[in-house]
Amino acid sequence: MVNLVNHGTGRIRAQFQVPSRGLIGYRSEFLTDTRGTGILNSMLLGYEPHRGALPTRLTGSLVADRSGKSVAYALF
């Protein structure tokens, strides 16, 4: 993350510097996450040497907003 600005009007501007190969396929995921209201721009800053593989997540992540018990079928 390079910069994060909260405009106070319900809009947040987040700037990231990522390799172009990290954006392949991300636009559709971004639009899904923002329910179609997000704006995604990209700009080539230059060329750099390859820095290795990008980390990936094969499965989703579990986020809880309160403590409690859960059953297995609710998690899968």
C-alpha positions, -999 to 999 in steps of 0.1 A, spaced: 0 0 0 14 33 -10 -14 57 2 -48 55 19 -71 85 20 -106 86 36 -125 115 19 -152 114 46 -180 111 20 -182 73 20 -153 71 -5 -118 58 2 -89 60 -21 -63 33 -17 -32 32 -38 -11 1 -42 20 -7 -62 17 -42 -76 31 -60 -106 8 -61 -136 7 -99 -134 -10 -95 -100 -39 -77 -115 -48 -104 -140 -83 -115 -132 -86 -91 -103 -110 -66 -119 -140 -89 -118 -132 -99 -81 -129 -62 -72 -163 -53 -88 -179 -82 -70 -164 -71 -37 -176 -35 -42 -209 -46 -56 -201 -28 -88 -195 6 -72 -157 5 -71 -135 22 -96 -102 5 -105 -75 23 -124 -40 10 -133 -9 27 -146 24 12 -156 52 27 -135 80 9 -152 97 -24 -155 114 -42 -127 132 -75 -123 111 -106 -114 107 -108 -76 94 -143 -74 60 -159 -72 29 -140 -59 13 -154 -28 -21 -170 -34 -50 -184 -14 -67 -215 -26 -96 -213 -2 -115 -184 14 -109 -169 48 -132 -172 78 -140 -139 96 -162 -138 127 -177 -106 142 -185 -122 176 -175 -152 197 -196 -183 199 -200 -219 188 -204 -231 152 -211 -264 137 -191 -280 108 -218 -278 82 -220 -240 87 -184 -236 78 -183 -255 45 
